[in-house]
Amino acid sequence: MNPTRRTVLIAATAAALTPALPAAAAGRKKPAAATPAYASYWYPDSFPSGSPGAGITWRSLKAWRADTDADLALNASTVPLAARFTPTPANATACTDQARIQSLVSFGPTSSNPSQGSATADYYALTHWAYIDELVFWGGSAGEGLILAPNAPIVDAAHRHGVRVLGNIFLPPVAYGGQLQWTRDLVQKDTTGHWPLAAQLVAVAAAYGFDGWFVNAETGGGDSALGADMLGFVRELKSLAAAQGQRVTWYDAMTVNGSVSWQGALDSQNQAFFQAADDMFVDFRWSASSLASSGTQAVELERSRYELWAGVDVESNGSNTTVNWDAIVPSGSPHITSVGFYRPEWTRNHLPAGRTPGDFHAADDRFWTGRSLDPSRPDGADPWRAPAVSVADRSTVSALPFASVFNTGHGLRWFEDGAVASDAQWNHLGLQDRLPSRRWVVRTSGARPAVTFDFADAWRGGSSVLVDGELDQPVVLDLYATRLPITGDTVVELTHRTDAGTVNVELAVATAEPSGAGATPPYTYLPVNSVNTRGGGHAGARVKSVNGWQTTTVRLTGLSGTVHALGVRLTATSGPVRWRLGGLAVHDNTPAPAAPGDVRITAATGGDLRFAWNAAPGGVRHYELHRLLPDGTRRFLGGTGQRAFFVAGLQPEQGEKTARFEVRAVGELYTASAPVTVTHTW
């Protein structure tokens, strides 16, 4: 990738392949020392000269084995890749079967990137998955490692939204410390003529539960023999990957003669690599004519032109970047290629110190949705052609039970049933919900209220949806495009709270698609609460109030078939209104999950502890760990989709000799199992 445009960090499923957690046994040995777990990274085989810097561990991919990977239980994804569908587009310009989006994101440094979140809300908590097809876990450096496996929270969140995640292979330019020996290491052959590191890469992706590799060979100095070896390696990598349901992206850098020469096009210098891989990221040097010829050449090769990602470098200027959009996704005519965003985490990184989650989401919504902040009403004068303008959103909400507490995967606190269960900041994308894909479609003939994820208060997790404004006319807020079957037992639960004003709330349910792109779904409106009804409820609904939040259970009386869209209609009787949506669930009598088995502490160093447990049978969304304090209260310590967790910096309470911890399995409806307790003696 063009070295002048890149920040390079230099200083410094398969369950069968997953190693078994320590077995339960009477009279266990004293736990080993507890160490933090980080996302994994490797060199192909040989290491740089000298010694690694502080916090860096040099590892050989060639020497990796799943059964000796001590952190695999904390790094392996547990969420399978969800199937997606494409609803009727939110606007008339978004296409359903043309350009797609690949996003190259650096979530943290190569080394010391926590496996399971960390104690800060300042994190790139990507939420606009609906527009993305593939996410590349970008990173790698000459001084740390070149091959990166994405950590579990990112893969879990992406898979929940139907997005594939690729690990990254970065062979850096010589100017950035690259050594041609590392390229030769990667493409070494064994005595049978095969490429053993291709098999290793596929095994890593299978064990860690991600979806393939992005191959970025930028170390110059190669010759045609090396080019031939690389081509054979990529062919074998793709063949082995395809057998495991994995994919391979080739980056337009190394050419067939082994040299590095960024083409900015599909041409004779890289065509063989494109044919060997599933798709290709076209370097930023493209022009309108080179992309046009590239698309034509792909079709002549009997490949889709949309298997070419035209690189758009947004690392420095984000949504202020000047892009010749008509060369990629022209308005009013077929798209030329797909889009490859390089470093869209600009939406977080460009913000000043002291940035809040709200600041980040405002910038991120601007990037993905556009200046109007409403994908149903694109701003045609906006120079930034946001993805929502050109690419139709997708959804994975197609089976019961379905629930969301609008948790974005980070927060200033952790809430449970509307009360604070931890005052600590946190991030963990694996806890992120399937979130509304069209943010935010607001339908009203009056003033448009502000709609945001808000982090000051929540029903559960770290955030809720806040609607704030005068509401001088009824407002319909689209929430989810769905394909949910309706049975005689299907109910919808809405958890909400009014902080200011008075507002009548109705559930909006559509059992068919809109009449066309950009049209309003054919909603039926069912009462949730009425400000004119004593107790805030209505006949036929079941209402429960906890900590100021109201949960109303609504039966889909008179409706049948399939739910295609869900939303809410708000009608104010006095204002201005501040109304929160804390939870939405659709189900037909789903039981709570069973408890996990054999919770244990597998390693301990002072207040640093590693926990492990056996999987709870069936229907588990994630697990939550709490500390039971001497006064009987519970403090949230963390959650994860994995069966292992690391907690740092715990301290004994006043007079406490033994700390008590509880682990619960949490289901898709956020119902929790009975707790399983484990203790730790200080």
C-alpha positions, 0 to 999 in steps of 0.5 A: 500500500502506498507508504506515503499514505500509511501509518505503519506501526514499527516501534515497538471452527473450529471447535475441534481445533480449539484447545480444551480448557483445563479439566475439572479435577479434585484437588487442583493445583494452585493456579498459575500466574495470570497474564493478560491475553492479547490478539495474536501476531506472528512472523512467517518464520524467522525474526528480526535481528536483536531483541523484541521491545517491551511488551512485544513477543516474537512468534513464528507462524510456522511453529504455531500449534492450536494445542499449545496456544495458551490464549486461544480460548480467549481469542477464538470467536464463538459467533457463526457468520449470520446469513443476510438478506437485503430489504427494499432500499431506504432510498432510490439511489442505493443499489442492492447487487452492485458495489460492495464495501471492504473496510481496512481497520486498525483497532489497536497496535499490533502488540498489546491489543487486548483480546477481550476489550478494555477499561475505556469507552474510547474505542472504535466501536464500529456499528454500521455493519449493514453496509460492509461485506468484509472487514480487514483486521489491519496492522503489522509492523517490522518490529512486532509481527507481520501476520495478525489474527483478529481478536474475538470481540471484533469477529463476534460483532461482525459475524452477528451482522453477517460480515466476514473478517479477514486477518492481515498479512503485511510484508512491509516496504524496505523503507519501513523495515521490511526484509525480503527474507520474510516474503521468502519465509512465507512462500517456502515450499516443503519437499512435496512441493506444497506451501506449508504456511498456506496450510498454517494460515487456514488452520489459524483462521479455522481455530480462531473462527475468522474468515480468511486473509488479506495478503499484502506483499510490499517488500521490494527486491524480488524477482520472477522466481519469487513472483512465481512462488508467491503466485503458487502460494496464493493459489494453494492458500485459496484452495485450502481456504475455500475448503474451510469456507474462508476467502483470500484478498490480494492487494495490488502491490507485488507483480508477477515478476516479483517486484513491487509496483502498485498498478492502481488497476487490474492489468497484466502485472497483477491479473494472475494474482486476481485470478488466484484470489477471491478478490483484489484491493486496487491501490489508490493510484487508480483513475476513472479510466483505469477503474473502467478498464479494470471492471471491463477486464474482470468481466472478460475474465468471467469474474465480477467487476465488484470483486475489485475493491477501489481503494479510498484512503480516508485515514487523514481526512475521513468524510472530508476526503475528496473522492471521484465518486463517479469513477466508482459508484456513479449516480444514475448508472451501474457501479464500476467497482466495489469500494475499499475504505482504508482506515475509516477509524478516522471517525474516532482518531481525528477527535481531540482528547476528551472525546466521548462515545457520543462524539465518536458516533456523531462523526461515524454516522456522518461518515456512513450515512451522510450529512442528512443523517437520514438514509431515507433522505440523502443530501444530494449536495453533500460532497461526501457520497456516504455508503448509505447513498450508494449501497443498500443496507443488509440485515440478519434479523430473520429468526426468533428469538430476537432482542436488542438493548441497543448496546454499541459495545462500549460505555461509560458505565454498565447498566442492568435493569436500569441501574448502574452495575459498574461505574467503570468505562468499558469496551467489548465489541462482542457484547454489541447488539444487532443494531438498527441498520438505517440510522436514523430514518425519521418520518414526520411532517413536522420538526425532526427530533434528534435521534442518537445512541446515548450513554448517560443512561441505559436499560442494559449494557452501555447505551440507549436510543434517545429521541429529543425534540419538540415532536410537533407532529407524530414521528415514526422511527424505523428500527429494524428490517426483519424477516421474523415469522409470526406465530400465535405466541409471538409477542414484542416487548418494548422497554422505554422511559420518558424523561421529559414531556409526555408522549404516546408510544405505538409499536410499528409493525409491517408484514410486507415490504414498502411499495418501492425504494425509499417508501414507508413500510406499510406499518400497522400501529399497536398501542404500547402506552397511552398518556390518557390511560391510568397507569400508563398502559392499555387494555391487552398489554402487559406492563412492568415498571422497574427503576423508572423504565416501563416494559410493555409486552404487545401481542401481534393481534390480527397480524400473520405471516412475517414481520418485515419491519419494526419501528415506533410511532411517537405522538407528543401531548406536551413537550419538548420530549426526551424519550428513551428506548432501552430494549426491544424483543420479539419471541414466542416463549423462549426459556432462559439458558442453563447455567455454565459448568465448572467455573474455575480460576485457572491463573492468579497473580494478586488481583489479576485472575483468569477464569474459565468454565464449561459451556452452558447447553444451548441458546447462549448469547454470552456470559457475564461475570460479577463479583459478589461484595460482602454487603450482598451487592453485585458488581459487573466485572465483564462479559464475553462470548468465550468460555474464558476471561481475564480480570485485572487489578482486583483488590480485597474489600475491607476485611475481606479474606475471600472474594466471591465471583458469579458467572451466568449464561445470558440468552438471546433475550437477555434472560440469565441462568442461575449463577455458578460461584467460584471463590478466590482467597486473598 
